[in-house]
Amino acid sequence: MFVSTLAIKGGAPALDRTTAYPWPKQHPEWSERVLRQLKSGKLSIYDRSGVVAEFEDAWSAAHGMPHSLVTNSGTAALHSAYFGIGLGPGDEVLCPTYTFFATSASLFQLGALPVLVDCQDDGSFDTEAAEELVTERTKAIVITHMWGLPCDMDAVVAFAERHGLALVEDCSHAHGATYRGRLVGTFGTASAWSLQTQKLIAAGEGGVMVTNSREIYDRAQLLGHFNKRAMAEMDSDGPLYPYSVTGLGLKYRAHPLGVAFAVGQIAELPSWIKGKQDFAEEIGALFTRIPGITALTLSTPERTSAHYALLFEVDPDLLPGGRDWLVKACNMEGLDDVDTPKATSPLHTLHLFQHPFSPVTSYDRGCVRTSHPVADRLAARTFKISVPCAPTGYEAEDARYLEAVRTVTDKIADHLSRTPGRSGDTAVAKPGKTAK
């Protein structure tokens, strides 16, 4: 039982050093792959060969998809997907407002217009809110599996089919996540992942697009994989093949050293996803002892989260100071991993989406056409924390991280239990439910 004063009130921090979950791990085998690639002298790969082909083959095999295309970022992978499905000026795409802006920002480069849709209580895409935003110009829908929790893909796929829309999945938070046992990224017309440093499969920078469609794959290659790769991979009898020599003016090839670091991680995904489930439940239970805190993105029987982060909502009526006080209190105790989502500010609050601008066209309609009360509430009341994935060889490191979370939440919960008018535990809420 803690009797010391919280650091936010002038007491000593609970932790003797600041703590954040270390990722990516520095597995010797992955580092050795990078060194071998460096020593090979192949610091540029111009075609589909070497470690690039190895990564794409492993990714396609893991997802049961015929075409994978490695890029230099998740943004490039999304841009490639949008171009691949043929979006251009005059087209509208239904996009989540609750996401990172890269989910839809590359649409402006094509002259297509993202139309922003509110989310459900757990941050997932709300197909009911999207219904009223379908127009004669709507050509596609993009969803984000936010924080690693899959969207309701039955509802999403049915919505897309009902309106005759192409479906793009942004899986940048959700490597290895499943909906009813099926991997995310396998439902869409095209799908994209980020391989940035913080992602579960980490290349430092990088991305990957997948599709079942040869036509989409060929078009995507023109957006940055010109010359040797496109000439060898594209359908030589197709109408776009004459452009394979030059591409269309961009360069989206990934750096082989990053791909070499990431390729060995793919086989670890199933065990990492399994390991994350127990850690998420434990961390969820630790925080929801604190009055007013609800866990929003825990896995369900149908939706297995990749837990890019675990999201919590704080009810300011039950916890004085609300989310901002809780985050500051945790940080001052030394737990740096407790964080307020910032880059995922609802897109309708950002200038680009309030005043859409494209280098290739002008717009006669706006991105923001309705209110987004759920996204606004989540932006004001949520915080996130990393979830360990139990990689082999790093058990002690993961245990220390969990103990740090326990120590800090113990201290805060004890302080609140001794504060007049504040008592009682809160249960771990199921995803999609809001604390009452």
Secondary structure, DSSP 8 states (H G I E B T S, - for coil): ---S--GGGT---SSSS-B----S---HHHHHHHHHHHHHT-----SS-HHHHHHHHHHHHHHT-SEEEEESSHHHHHHHHHHHTT--TT-EEEEESSS-THHHHTHHHHT-EEEEE-B-TTS-B-HHHHHTT--TTEEEEEEE-GGG----HHHHHHHHHHHT-EEEEE-TT-TT-EETTEETTSSSSEEEEE-BTTSSS--BS-EEEEES-HHHHHHHHHTT-TTHHHHHHS-TTSTTGGGTTTTTS------HHHHHHHHTTGGGHHHHHHHHHHHHHHHHHHHTTSTTEEE-----SSEE---SSEEEEE-TTTSTTHHHHHHHHHHHTTBTT-B---TT--GGGSHHHHS---SS---SS-S--S--HHHHHHHHHEEEE------TT-HHHHHHHHHHHHHHHHHHHHHHHTSTT---------TT----
